[in-house]
């Protein structure tokens, strides 16, 4: 939420009412799936971080990077 600024700003971005955003936060619910890509575009926060249950990271690609030396400094 901090990346967007406020509940009202999030609501405007998504074209919904601010009380809907408040309800998600109060119930500690994840960002609804239909809004993930728009929030990613607006904030730069990866869909993998916003909803890892829907957009898991490809661990096989991560392993390949490490095996090929791409993950080392």
PDB file of N, CA, C and O in Angstrom:
ATOM      1  N   UNK A   1       0.827  -1.192   0.000  1.00  0.00           N
ATOM      2  CA  UNK A   1       0.000   0.000   0.000  1.00  0.00           C
ATOM      3  C   UNK A   1       0.870   1.255   0.000  1.00  0.00           C
ATOM      4  O   UNK A   1       0.528   2.262  -0.620  1.00  0.00           O
ATOM      5  N   UNK A   2       1.993   1.177   0.700  1.00  0.00           N
ATOM      6  CA  UNK A   2       2.854   2.353   0.810  1.00  0.00           C
ATOM      7  C   UNK A   2       3.351   2.816  -0.555  1.00  0.00           C
ATOM      8  O   UNK A   2       3.562   4.012  -0.759  1.00  0.00           O
ATOM      9  N   UNK A   3       3.537   1.905  -1.477  1.00  0.00           N
ATOM     10  CA  UNK A   3       4.028   2.274  -2.809  1.00  0.00           C
ATOM     11  C   UNK A   3       3.021   3.118  -3.578  1.00  0.00           C
ATOM     12  O   UNK A   3       3.391   3.867  -4.483  1.00  0.00           O
ATOM     13  N   UNK A   4       1.759   2.996  -3.218  1.00  0.00           N
ATOM     14  CA  UNK A   4       0.714   3.760  -3.904  1.00  0.00           C
ATOM     15  C   UNK A   4       0.381   5.034  -3.137  1.00  0.00           C
ATOM     16  O   UNK A   4       0.029   6.044  -3.746  1.00  0.00           O
ATOM     17  N   UNK A   5       0.484   5.002  -1.827  1.00  0.00           N
ATOM     18  CA  UNK A   5       0.301   6.207  -1.039  1.00  0.00           C
ATOM     19  C   UNK A   5      -0.835   6.164  -0.044  1.00  0.00           C
ATOM     20  O   UNK A   5      -0.670   6.594   1.098  1.00  0.00           O
ATOM     21  N   UNK A   6      -1.977   5.658  -0.445  1.00  0.00           N
ATOM     22  CA  UNK A   6      -3.113   5.631   0.467  1.00  0.00           C
ATOM     23  C   UNK A   6      -4.162   4.655  -0.039  1.00  0.00           C
ATOM     24  O   UNK A   6      -4.113   4.192  -1.179  1.00  0.00           O
ATOM     25  N   UNK A   7      -5.093   4.362   0.824  1.00  0.00           N
ATOM     26  CA  UNK A   7      -6.219   3.523   0.413  1.00  0.00           C
ATOM     27  C   UNK A   7      -7.010   4.190  -0.705  1.00  0.00           C
ATOM     28  O   UNK A   7      -7.445   3.525  -1.645  1.00  0.00           O
ATOM     29  N   UNK A   8      -7.194   5.488  -0.604  1.00  0.00           N
ATOM     30  CA  UNK A   8      -7.945   6.223  -1.626  1.00  0.00           C
ATOM     31  C   UNK A   8      -7.226   6.175  -2.970  1.00  0.00           C
ATOM     32  O   UNK A   8      -7.862   6.022  -4.013  1.00  0.00           O
ATOM     33  N   UNK A   9      -5.901   6.307  -2.945  1.00  0.00           N
ATOM     34  CA  UNK A   9      -5.127   6.251  -4.189  1.00  0.00           C
ATOM     35  C   UNK A   9      -5.211   4.862  -4.810  1.00  0.00           C
ATOM     36  O   UNK A   9      -5.331   4.729  -6.028  1.00  0.00           O
ATOM     37  N   UNK A  10      -5.149   3.835  -3.980  1.00  0.00           N
ATOM     38  CA  UNK A  10      -5.285   2.457  -4.476  1.00  0.00           C
ATOM     39  C   UNK A  10      -6.662   2.261  -5.106  1.00  0.00           C
ATOM     40  O   UNK A  10      -6.786   1.669  -6.178  1.00  0.00           O
ATOM     41  N   UNK A  11      -7.678   2.756  -4.438  1.00  0.00           N
ATOM     42  CA  UNK A  11      -9.042   2.628  -4.957  1.00  0.00           C
ATOM     43  C   UNK A  11      -9.188   3.330  -6.300  1.00  0.00           C
ATOM     44  O   UNK A  11      -9.794   2.788  -7.224  1.00  0.00           O
ATOM     45  N   UNK A  12      -8.636   4.529  -6.411  1.00  0.00           N
ATOM     46  CA  UNK A  12      -8.692   5.254  -7.691  1.00  0.00           C
ATOM     47  C   UNK A  12      -7.976   4.487  -8.790  1.00  0.00           C
ATOM     48  O   UNK A  12      -8.487   4.370  -9.904  1.00  0.00           O
ATOM     49  N   UNK A  13      -6.810   3.969  -8.484  1.00  0.00           N
ATOM     50  CA  UNK A  13      -6.032   3.196  -9.449  1.00  0.00           C
ATOM     51  C   UNK A  13      -6.840   2.017  -9.985  1.00  0.00           C
ATOM     52  O   UNK A  13      -6.818   1.727 -11.182  1.00  0.00           O
ATOM     53  N   UNK A  14      -7.546   1.347  -9.090  1.00  0.00           N
ATOM     54  CA  UNK A  14      -8.259   0.127  -9.455  1.00  0.00           C
ATOM     55  C   UNK A  14      -9.692   0.376  -9.905  1.00  0.00           C
ATOM     56  O   UNK A  14     -10.363  -0.541 -10.379  1.00  0.00           O
ATOM     57  N   UNK A  15     -10.164   1.607  -9.762  1.00  0.00           N
ATOM     58  CA  UNK A  15     -11.531   1.927 -10.156  1.00  0.00           C
ATOM     59  C   UNK A  15     -12.577   1.308  -9.243  1.00  0.00           C
ATOM     60  O   UNK A  15     -13.648   0.890  -9.682  1.00  0.00           O
ATOM     61  N   UNK A  16     -12.233   1.261  -7.954  1.00  0.00           N
ATOM     62  CA  UNK A  16     -13.153   0.700  -6.965  1.00  0.00           C
ATOM     63  C   UNK A  16     -13.341   1.708  -5.837  1.00  0.00           C
ATOM     64  O   UNK A  16     -12.696   2.756  -5.815  1.00  0.00           O
ATOM     65  N   UNK A  17     -14.220   1.386  -4.912  1.00  0.00           N
ATOM     66  CA  UNK A  17     -14.474   2.263  -3.769  1.00  0.00           C
ATOM     67  C   UNK A  17     -13.418   2.043  -2.683  1.00  0.00           C
ATOM     68  O   UNK A  17     -12.961   0.920  -2.470  1.00  0.00           O
ATOM     69  N   UNK A  18     -13.039   3.116  -2.008  1.00  0.00           N
ATOM     70  CA  UNK A  18     -12.033   3.046  -0.944  1.00  0.00           C
ATOM     71  C   UNK A  18     -12.424   2.058   0.159  1.00  0.00           C
ATOM     72  O   UNK A  18     -11.544   1.366   0.670  1.00  0.00           O
ATOM     73  N   UNK A  19     -13.701   1.959   0.551  1.00  0.00           N
ATOM     74  CA  UNK A  19     -14.035   0.972   1.586  1.00  0.00           C
ATOM     75  C   UNK A  19     -13.689  -0.470   1.200  1.00  0.00           C
ATOM     76  O   UNK A  19     -13.470  -1.306   2.077  1.00  0.00           O
ATOM     77  N   UNK A  20     -13.638  -0.765  -0.086  1.00  0.00           N
ATOM     78  CA  UNK A  20     -13.239  -2.113  -0.514  1.00  0.00           C
ATOM     79  C   UNK A  20     -11.783  -2.371  -0.148  1.00  0.00           C
ATOM     80  O   UNK A  20     -11.439  -3.457   0.317  1.00  0.00           O
ATOM     81  N   UNK A  21     -10.936  -1.379  -0.356  1.00  0.00           N
ATOM     82  CA  UNK A  21      -9.524  -1.508   0.002  1.00  0.00           C
ATOM     83  C   UNK A  21      -9.403  -1.653   1.516  1.00  0.00           C
ATOM     84  O   UNK A  21      -8.635  -2.487   1.997  1.00  0.00           O
ATOM     85  N   UNK A  22     -10.137  -0.866   2.255  1.00  0.00           N
ATOM     86  CA  UNK A  22     -10.126  -0.932   3.716  1.00  0.00           C
ATOM     87  C   UNK A  22     -10.493  -2.338   4.183  1.00  0.00           C
ATOM     88  O   UNK A  22      -9.862  -2.876   5.093  1.00  0.00           O
ATOM     89  N   UNK A  23     -11.504  -2.931   3.568  1.00  0.00           N
ATOM     90  CA  UNK A  23     -11.938  -4.284   3.959  1.00  0.00           C
ATOM     91  C   UNK A  23     -10.833  -5.312   3.741  1.00  0.00           C
ATOM     92  O   UNK A  23     -10.642  -6.198   4.574  1.00  0.00           O
ATOM     93  N   UNK A  24     -10.093  -5.202   2.615  1.00  0.00           N
ATOM     94  CA  UNK A  24      -8.992  -6.146   2.377  1.00  0.00           C
ATOM     95  C   UNK A  24      -7.966  -6.035   3.495  1.00  0.00           C
ATOM     96  O   UNK A  24      -7.486  -7.038   4.024  1.00  0.00           O
ATOM     97  N   UNK A  25      -7.640  -4.793   3.845  1.00  0.00           N
ATOM     98  CA  UNK A  25      -6.614  -4.574   4.856  1.00  0.00           C
ATOM     99  C   UNK A  25      -7.070  -5.042   6.236  1.00  0.00           C
ATOM    100  O   UNK A  25      -6.301  -5.659   6.972  1.00  0.00           O
ATOM    101  N   UNK A  26      -8.299  -4.753   6.576  1.00  0.00           N
ATOM    102  CA  UNK A  26      -8.816  -5.151   7.887  1.00  0.00           C
ATOM    103  C   UNK A  26      -8.899  -6.662   8.023  1.00  0.00           C
ATOM    104  O   UNK A  26      -8.624  -7.203   9.094  1.00  0.00           O
ATOM    105  N   UNK A  27      -9.268  -7.338   6.968  1.00  0.00           N
ATOM    106  CA  UNK A  27      -9.393  -8.794   6.986  1.00  0.00           C
ATOM    107  C   UNK A  27      -8.063  -9.478   6.674  1.00  0.00           C
ATOM    108  O   UNK A  27      -7.971 -10.705   6.675  1.00  0.00           O
ATOM    109  N   UNK A  28      -7.024  -8.663   6.406  1.00  0.00           N
ATOM    110  CA  UNK A  28      -5.712  -9.175   6.028  1.00  0.00           C
ATOM    111  C   UNK A  28      -5.825 -10.132   4.843  1.00  0.00           C
ATOM    112  O   UNK A  28      -5.167 -11.172   4.795  1.00  0.00           O
ATOM    113  N   UNK A  29      -6.670  -9.756   3.897  1.00  0.00           N
ATOM    114  CA  UNK A  29      -6.848 -10.549   2.684  1.00  0.00           C
ATOM    115  C   UNK A  29      -5.800 -10.128   1.656  1.00  0.00           C
ATOM    116  O   UNK A  29      -5.359  -8.978   1.643  1.00  0.00           O
ATOM    117  N   UNK A  30      -5.409 -11.058   0.802  1.00  0.00           N
ATOM    118  CA  UNK A  30      -4.462 -10.685  -0.257  1.00  0.00           C
ATOM    119  C   UNK A  30      -5.148  -9.829  -1.313  1.00  0.00           C
ATOM    120  O   UNK A  30      -6.374  -9.815  -1.421  1.00  0.00           O
ATOM    121  N   UNK A  31      -4.358  -9.135  -2.069  1.00  0.00           N
ATOM    122  CA  UNK A  31      -4.863  -8.343  -3.180  1.00  0.00           C
ATOM    123  C   UNK A  31      -5.655  -9.261  -4.108  1.00  0.00           C
ATOM    124  O   UNK A  31      -5.132 -10.295  -4.525  1.00  0.00           O
ATOM    125  N   UNK A  32      -6.891  -8.919  -4.442  1.00  0.00           N
ATOM    126  CA  UNK A  32      -7.659  -9.773  -5.349  1.00  0.00           C
ATOM    127  C   UNK A  32      -6.929  -9.967  -6.681  1.00  0.00           C
ATOM    128  O   UNK A  32      -6.314  -9.043  -7.212  1.00  0.00           O
ATOM    129  N   UNK A  33      -7.013 -11.177  -7.197  1.00  0.00           N
ATOM    130  CA  UNK A  33      -6.276 -11.571  -8.394  1.00  0.00           C
ATOM    131  C   UNK A  33      -6.513 -10.635  -9.568  1.00  0.00           C
ATOM    132  O   UNK A  33      -5.591 -10.365 -10.337  1.00  0.00           O
ATOM    133  N   UNK A  34      -7.721 -10.142  -9.716  1.00  0.00           N
ATOM    134  CA  UNK A  34      -8.035  -9.306 -10.874  1.00  0.00           C
ATOM    135  C   UNK A  34      -7.320  -7.956 -10.855  1.00  0.00           C
ATOM    136  O   UNK A  34      -7.331  -7.240 -11.856  1.00  0.00           O
ATOM    137  N   UNK A  35      -6.698  -7.600  -9.724  1.00  0.00           N
ATOM    138  CA  UNK A  35      -6.022  -6.310  -9.611  1.00  0.00           C
ATOM    139  C   UNK A  35      -4.496  -6.410  -9.609  1.00  0.00           C
ATOM    140  O   UNK A  35      -3.812  -5.388  -9.660  1.00  0.00           O
ATOM    141  N   UNK A  36      -3.968  -7.601  -9.552  1.00  0.00           N
ATOM    142  CA  UNK A  36      -2.525  -7.788  -9.395  1.00  0.00           C
ATOM    143  C   UNK A  36      -1.715  -7.126 -10.512  1.00  0.00           C
ATOM    144  O   UNK A  36      -0.760  -6.401 -10.235  1.00  0.00           O
ATOM    145  N   UNK A  37      -2.081  -7.363 -11.745  1.00  0.00           N
ATOM    146  CA  UNK A  37      -1.277  -6.839 -12.857  1.00  0.00           C
ATOM    147  C   UNK A  37      -1.311  -5.319 -12.929  1.00  0.00           C
ATOM    148  O   UNK A  37      -0.315  -4.690 -13.286  1.00  0.00           O
ATOM    149  N   UNK A  38      -2.446  -4.729 -12.595  1.00  0.00           N
ATOM    150  CA  UNK A  38      -2.540  -3.265 -12.605  1.00  0.00           C
ATOM    151  C   UNK A  38      -1.671  -2.663 -11.507  1.00  0.00           C
ATOM    152  O   UNK A  38      -1.005  -1.652 -11.728  1.00  0.00           O
ATOM    153  N   UNK A  39      -1.674  -3.273 -10.336  1.00  0.00           N
ATOM    154  CA  UNK A  39      -0.839  -2.781  -9.238  1.00  0.00           C
ATOM    155  C   UNK A  39       0.640  -2.969  -9.580  1.00  0.00           C
ATOM    156  O   UNK A  39       1.458  -2.095  -9.294  1.00  0.00           O
ATOM    157  N   UNK A  40       0.982  -4.092 -10.184  1.00  0.00           N
ATOM    158  CA  UNK A  40       2.363  -4.309 -10.599  1.00  0.00           C
ATOM    159  C   UNK A  40       2.810  -3.212 -11.568  1.00  0.00           C
ATOM    160  O   UNK A  40       3.899  -2.654 -11.428  1.00  0.00           O
ATOM    161  N   UNK A  41       1.968  -2.913 -12.540  1.00  0.00           N
ATOM    162  CA  UNK A  41       2.306  -1.882 -13.533  1.00  0.00           C
ATOM    163  C   UNK A  41       2.468  -0.509 -12.888  1.00  0.00           C
ATOM    164  O   UNK A  41       3.380   0.238 -13.240  1.00  0.00           O
ATOM    165  N   UNK A  42       1.598  -0.179 -11.955  1.00  0.00           N
ATOM    166  CA  UNK A  42       1.617   1.150 -11.340  1.00  0.00           C
ATOM    167  C   UNK A  42       2.747   1.333 -10.331  1.00  0.00           C
ATOM    168  O   UNK A  42       3.250   2.443 -10.154  1.00  0.00           O
ATOM    169  N   UNK A  43       3.149   0.244  -9.667  1.00  0.00           N
ATOM    170  CA  UNK A  43       4.110   0.374  -8.578  1.00  0.00           C
ATOM    171  C   UNK A  43       5.482  -0.211  -8.873  1.00  0.00           C
ATOM    172  O   UNK A  43       6.471   0.157  -8.239  1.00  0.00           O
ATOM    173  N   UNK A  44       5.539  -1.118  -9.830  1.00  0.00           N
ATOM    174  CA  UNK A  44       6.789  -1.816 -10.078  1.00  0.00           C
ATOM    175  C   UNK A  44       7.020  -2.980  -9.130  1.00  0.00           C
ATOM    176  O   UNK A  44       8.051  -3.647  -9.213  1.00  0.00           O
ATOM    177  N   UNK A  45       6.080  -3.232  -8.233  1.00  0.00           N
ATOM    178  CA  UNK A  45       6.181  -4.377  -7.331  1.00  0.00           C
ATOM    179  C   UNK A  45       5.787  -5.620  -8.119  1.00  0.00           C
ATOM    180  O   UNK A  45       4.713  -5.670  -8.718  1.00  0.00           O
ATOM    181  N   UNK A  46       6.644  -6.601  -8.115  1.00  0.00           N
ATOM    182  CA  UNK A  46       6.443  -7.801  -8.910  1.00  0.00           C
ATOM    183  C   UNK A  46       5.178  -8.554  -8.518  1.00  0.00           C
ATOM    184  O   UNK A  46       4.819  -8.637  -7.344  1.00  0.00           O
ATOM    185  N   UNK A  47       4.515  -9.097  -9.531  1.00  0.00           N
ATOM    186  CA  UNK A  47       3.342  -9.953  -9.291  1.00  0.00           C
ATOM    187  C   UNK A  47       3.724 -11.132  -8.410  1.00  0.00           C
ATOM    188  O   UNK A  47       2.886 -11.646  -7.668  1.00  0.00           O
ATOM    189  N   UNK A  48       4.986 -11.571  -8.482  1.00  0.00           N
ATOM    190  CA  UNK A  48       5.460 -12.687  -7.671  1.00  0.00           C
ATOM    191  C   UNK A  48       5.475 -12.315  -6.189  1.00  0.00           C
ATOM    192  O   UNK A  48       5.272 -13.167  -5.324  1.00  0.00           O
ATOM    193  N   UNK A  49       5.717 -11.044  -5.908  1.00  0.00           N
ATOM    194  CA  UNK A  49       5.710 -10.577  -4.526  1.00  0.00           C
ATOM    195  C   UNK A  49       4.297 -10.234  -4.061  1.00  0.00           C
ATOM    196  O   UNK A  49       3.956 -10.432  -2.895  1.00  0.00           O
ATOM    197  N   UNK A  50       3.488  -9.724  -4.968  1.00  0.00           N
ATOM    198  CA  UNK A  50       2.115  -9.353  -4.611  1.00  0.00           C
ATOM    199  C   UNK A  50       1.257 -10.573  -4.309  1.00  0.00           C
ATOM    200  O   UNK A  50       0.508 -10.585  -3.332  1.00  0.00           O
ATOM    201  N   UNK A  51       1.365 -11.593  -5.142  1.00  0.00           N
ATOM    202  CA  UNK A  51       0.552 -12.805  -4.978  1.00  0.00           C
ATOM    203  C   UNK A  51       1.350 -14.043  -5.364  1.00  0.00           C
ATOM    204  O   UNK A  51       1.114 -14.622  -6.424  1.00  0.00           O
ATOM    205  N   UNK A  52       2.290 -14.457  -4.522  1.00  0.00           N
ATOM    206  CA  UNK A  52       3.101 -15.637  -4.856  1.00  0.00           C
ATOM    207  C   UNK A  52       2.276 -16.911  -4.980  1.00  0.00           C
ATOM    208  O   UNK A  52       2.721 -17.880  -5.596  1.00  0.00           O
ATOM    209  N   UNK A  53       1.082 -16.921  -4.401  1.00  0.00           N
ATOM    210  CA  UNK A  53       0.222 -18.101  -4.526  1.00  0.00           C
ATOM    211  C   UNK A  53      -0.318 -18.260  -5.943  1.00  0.00           C
ATOM    212  O   UNK A  53      -0.621 -19.373  -6.372  1.00  0.00           O
ATOM    213  N   UNK A  54      -0.438 -17.155  -6.670  1.00  0.00           N
ATOM    214  CA  UNK A  54      -0.950 -17.177  -8.037  1.00  0.00           C
ATOM    215  C   UNK A  54       0.198 -17.128  -9.043  1.00  0.00           C
ATOM    216  O   UNK A  54       0.157 -17.791 -10.080  1.00  0.00           O
ATOM    217  N   UNK A  55       1.215 -16.339  -8.728  1.00  0.00           N
ATOM    218  CA  UNK A  55       2.360 -16.134  -9.623  1.00  0.00           C
ATOM    219  C   UNK A  55       3.646 -16.590  -8.940  1.00  0.00           C
ATOM    220  O   UNK A  55       4.469 -15.758  -8.559  1.00  0.00           O
ATOM    221  N   UNK A  56       3.830 -17.900  -8.780  1.00  0.00           N
ATOM    222  CA  UNK A  56       5.069 -18.356  -8.128  1.00  0.00           C
ATOM    223  C   UNK A  56       6.274 -18.078  -9.017  1.00  0.00           C
ATOM    224  O   UNK A  56       6.174 -18.037 -10.243  1.00  0.00           O
ATOM    225  N   UNK A  57       7.400 -17.892  -8.371  1.00  0.00           N
ATOM    226  CA  UNK A  57       8.641 -17.705  -9.126  1.00  0.00           C
ATOM    227  C   UNK A  57       9.039 -19.047  -9.744  1.00  0.00           C
ATOM    228  O   UNK A  57       8.767 -20.106  -9.179  1.00  0.00           O
ATOM    229  N   UNK A  58       9.672 -18.988 -10.885  1.00  0.00           N
ATOM    230  CA  UNK A  58      10.130 -20.186 -11.570  1.00  0.00           C
ATOM    231  C   UNK A  58      11.449 -20.614 -10.938  1.00  0.00           C
ATOM    232  O   UNK A  58      12.508 -20.101 -11.300  1.00  0.00           O
ATOM    233  N   UNK A  59      11.391 -21.523 -10.024  1.00  0.00           N
ATOM    234  CA  UNK A  59      12.581 -21.957  -9.285  1.00  0.00           C
ATOM    235  C   UNK A  59      13.569 -22.688 -10.175  1.00  0.00           C
ATOM    236  O   UNK A  59      14.767 -22.677  -9.892  1.00  0.00           O
ATOM    237  N   UNK A  60      13.105 -23.324 -11.241  1.00  0.00           N
ATOM    238  CA  UNK A  60      14.041 -24.011 -12.133  1.00  0.00           C
ATOM    239  C   UNK A  60      14.944 -22.993 -12.825  1.00  0.00           C
ATOM    240  O   UNK A  60      16.122 -23.272 -13.050  1.00  0.00           O
ATOM    241  N   UNK A  61      14.418 -21.829 -13.162  1.00  0.00           N
ATOM    242  CA  UNK A  61      15.236 -20.777 -13.771  1.00  0.00           C
ATOM    243  C   UNK A  61      16.241 -20.241 -12.763  1.00  0.00           C
ATOM    244  O   UNK A  61      17.383 -19.948 -13.119  1.00  0.00           O
ATOM    245  N   UNK A  62      15.824 -20.110 -11.497  1.00  0.00           N
ATOM    246  CA  UNK A  62      16.738 -19.658 -10.454  1.00  0.00           C
ATOM    247  C   UNK A  62      17.884 -20.642 -10.277  1.00  0.00           C
ATOM    248  O   UNK A  62      19.037 -20.232 -10.146  1.00  0.00           O
ATOM    249  N   UNK A  63      17.579 -21.948 -10.273  1.00  0.00           N
ATOM    250  CA  UNK A  63      18.611 -22.963 -10.121  1.00  0.00           C
ATOM    251  C   UNK A  63      19.581 -22.936 -11.294  1.00  0.00           C
ATOM    252  O   UNK A  63      20.787 -23.096 -11.103  1.00  0.00           O
ATOM    253  N   UNK A  64      19.075 -22.737 -12.494  1.00  0.00           N
ATOM    254  CA  UNK A  64      19.933 -22.689 -13.678  1.00  0.00           C
ATOM    255  C   UNK A  64      20.904 -21.524 -13.597  1.00  0.00           C
ATOM    256  O   UNK A  64      22.063 -21.653 -13.988  1.00  0.00           O
ATOM    257  N   UNK A  65      20.436 -20.379 -13.087  1.00  0.00           N
ATOM    258  CA  UNK A  65      21.321 -19.219 -12.942  1.00  0.00           C
ATOM    259  C   UNK A  65      22.468 -19.531 -11.991  1.00  0.00           C
ATOM    260  O   UNK A  65      23.626 -19.228 -12.279  1.00  0.00           O
ATOM    261  N   UNK A  66      22.139 -20.131 -10.871  1.00  0.00           N
ATOM    262  CA  UNK A  66      23.158 -20.448  -9.870  1.00  0.00           C
ATOM    263  C   UNK A  66      24.134 -21.480 -10.430  1.00  0.00           C
ATOM    264  O   UNK A  66      25.345 -21.343 -10.257  1.00  0.00           O
ATOM    265  N   UNK A  67      23.618 -22.511 -11.098  1.00  0.00           N
ATOM    266  CA  UNK A  67      24.484 -23.557 -11.636  1.00  0.00           C
ATOM    267  C   UNK A  67      25.420 -23.012 -12.706  1.00  0.00           C
ATOM    268  O   UNK A  67      26.532 -23.511 -12.871  1.00  0.00           O
ATOM    269  N   UNK A  68      24.975 -21.987 -13.436  1.00  0.00           N
ATOM    270  CA  UNK A  68      25.791 -21.412 -14.494  1.00  0.00           C
ATOM    271  C   UNK A  68      26.625 -20.227 -14.012  1.00  0.00           C
ATOM    272  O   UNK A  68      27.262 -19.549 -14.819  1.00  0.00           O
ATOM    273  N   UNK A  69      26.624 -19.979 -12.725  1.00  0.00           N
ATOM    274  CA  UNK A  69      27.429 -18.907 -12.174  1.00  0.00           C
ATOM    275  C   UNK A  69      26.774 -17.542 -12.236  1.00  0.00           C
ATOM    276  O   UNK A  69      27.399 -16.551 -11.861  1.00  0.00           O
ATOM    277  N   UNK A  70      25.538 -17.457 -12.696  1.00  0.00           N
ATOM    278  CA  UNK A  70      24.848 -16.175 -12.819  1.00  0.00           C
ATOM    279  C   UNK A  70      24.392 -15.597 -11.503  1.00  0.00           C
ATOM    280  O   UNK A  70      24.103 -14.403 -11.426  1.00  0.00           O
ATOM    281  N   UNK A  71      24.320 -16.406 -10.463  1.00  0.00           N
ATOM    282  CA  UNK A  71      23.847 -15.916  -9.182  1.00  0.00           C
ATOM    283  C   UNK A  71      24.958 -15.552  -8.236  1.00  0.00           C
ATOM    284  O   UNK A  71      24.695 -15.238  -7.075  1.00  0.00           O
ATOM    285  N   UNK A  72      26.200 -15.583  -8.696  1.00  0.00           N
ATOM    286  CA  UNK A  72      27.328 -15.298  -7.815  1.00  0.00           C
ATOM    287  C   UNK A  72      27.873 -13.910  -8.078  1.00  0.00           C
ATOM    288  O   UNK A  72      27.855 -13.424  -9.209  1.00  0.00           O
ATOM    289  N   UNK A  73      28.360 -13.275  -7.014  1.00  0.00           N
ATOM    290  CA  UNK A  73      28.938 -11.931  -7.133  1.00  0.00           C
ATOM    291  C   UNK A  73      30.399 -11.997  -7.432  1.00  0.00           C
ATOM    292  O   UNK A  73      31.050 -10.961  -7.565  1.00  0.00           O
TER     293      UNK A  73
END
